[in-house]
Amino acid sequence: MKILGIDPGMAIVGYGLIEIKNDKPLLLASGSIQTNKELSDSKRLYEIYNDLSIIVDKYKPDCASVENLFFFKNQKTVIPVAEARGVILTVLEKYNIPTFSYTPMEVKQVLTGYGRAEKKEVEEMVKITLGTEKLPRLDDTVDAIAIAICHSRSLI
């Protein structure tokens, strides 16, 4: 089973694709969609739509797990992130990809056993789970991989 994890954002959408083989996740692909902040919101959302469509069409995931908006410290970013998440859900619906949502707290709880774990603890559990020492540079990409792993554990 291939699971596409997505960390939504207006500036950066992180994604991580894992495949479950023998109850172990293998990282197949990861990266980010980065939009130009000089462009209008509508153009940035359209870019997310197009780029994610290409990713879904290329990798053909069986399902997707998308981070859910739960609590935002920065009220200025909550609406753009919600708009980006809406576009992401639209693309997944277009391709008939079953979609599941997890809050950051749920992802942390599943990966580390503690819902308020620090980012470094989550990164360490992603490394351990994947059996690697090297992770992508962007936090958004690592978060997307964590979201995919979180969903994989709900299947076991």
KAGI-V331134 format. One record per backbone hydrogen bond with DSSP energy under -1.0 kcal/mol. CO is the residue of the C=O (numbers start at 1). NH is the residue of the N-H. Records with the same first field share a line. If there is no record, write none. Layout:
CO->NH / NH
This chain:
1->20
2->62 / 63
3->18
4->65
5->16
6->67
7->14
11->35
13->33
14->7
15->31
16->5
17->28 / 29
18->3
19->26
21->24
24->21
26->19
29->17
31->15
33->13
36->39
40->44
41->45
42->46
43->47
44->48
45->49
46->50
47->51
48->52
49->53
50->54
51->55
52->56
53->57
54->58
55->59
56->60
63->4
64->100
65->6
66->102
74->77
77->81
78->82
79->83
80->84
81->85
82->86
83->87
84->88
85->89
86->90
87->91
88->92
89->93
90->94
91->95
92->97
93->96
98->64
100->66
102->68
103->107
104->108
105->109
106->110
107->111
108->112
109->113
114->117
118->122
119->123
120->124
121->125
122->126
123->127
124->128
125->129
126->130
127->131 / 132
138->142
139->143
140->144
141->145
142->146
143->147
144->148
145->149
146->150
147->151
148->152
149->153
